[in-house]
Amino acid sequence: MSPENEQPAVVLDESSQLTLRELCIACSLSAEQVMALMEEGVIEPYRAAGPMMFSGICVRRVRRVVRLERDLGVNHAGAALALELLEEIEQLRARVRRLERR
């Protein structure tokens, strides 16, 4: 990619707000693919009186699901389940670290 085509890196977190179009661009997916992930419960939009909006965390979740599907060959439902389990493991590990610091 040439320097004039490079986009600046943007840090996305729970407070970040993206439209459906921005989420599609960030994840290199079509709106139909994103909607399918919504149907599987991978991501959930929030509405603030207007178009669907997504938190920045949705980008991370969608990208992980896409990686799981590509690398493991699982479907949306399998990737959604794997994502849920991976996030639960991360939460448990963080909890163990906090408890070990006491």
Secondary structure, DSSP 8 states (H G I E B T S, - for coil): --GGG--------TT-EEEHHHHHHHHT--HHHHHHHHHTTS---EESSSSEEEETHHHHHHHHHHHHHHHH---HHHHHHHHHHHHHHHHHHHHHHHHHH-
